[in-house]
Amino acid sequence: MIGIVDYNMGNLASVQNAFASLGTKTAVESDPDKFKSYDKLLLPGVGAFGDAMEHLRERNMVEALREYAQSGKYMFGICLGMQLLFESSEEFGFHEGLSLIRGNVSAFDTTKFSQNLKVPHMGWNRMFTKKHPLFDGLDEEHYLYFVHSFHVNCTDEEDIIGRTIYGYEFTSAVAHNNILGIQPHPEKSHKNGLKILENFIKL
């Protein structure tokens, strides 16, 4: 059974519907004491990093998620959920994250290389991926749907399994042992996104 972490910061229905379309039952879970009962956990997220961490702390979920990560079971962060896996974020001040993957989260540099980027980065864009079970059956280059103003800076090169270019290259997918993360929304990415969720189910 896959548990979808409910900390009041994500569009849980669309994620749950995507899994249902693949014939997989999920449970929306708001009790951190029950996390360990799930075979896999999915950490969604929409909104600001600091607010998300505050919600997780208020619900006593921070240590429960860290303990789950140490169990060796797969945990998958989507969009803001991926960013929360890292050590810190500079979104509206400095905020500590879950520290499950080394690195931090920063705003898009809208002046880098004189690109004058529009933020948020919104819409379909290509992700270039390394070989990983999460991307089985997909080309090394495929389109997914993005909506974000901040991106991760991953410290360890070996943890980076996906990159995307928006003015400049940034990390868009990560894997550190059993901890996985993806910046785009697979539940909004049609066939390619559903394939990623299907691969997660099979892990």
Secondary structure, DSSP 8 states (H G I E B T S, - for coil): -EEEE-SS-S-HHHHHHHHHHTT--EEEE--GGGGGGSSEEEE---S-HHHHHHHHHHTT-HHHHHHHHHTT-EEEEETHHHHHTSSEE-TTS-EE---SSSEEEEE--TTGGG----SSEEEEEEEEE-S-GGGTTS-SEEEEEEEESEEEEES-GGGEEEEEESSSEEEEEEEETTEEEESS-GGGSHHHHHHHHHHHHH-
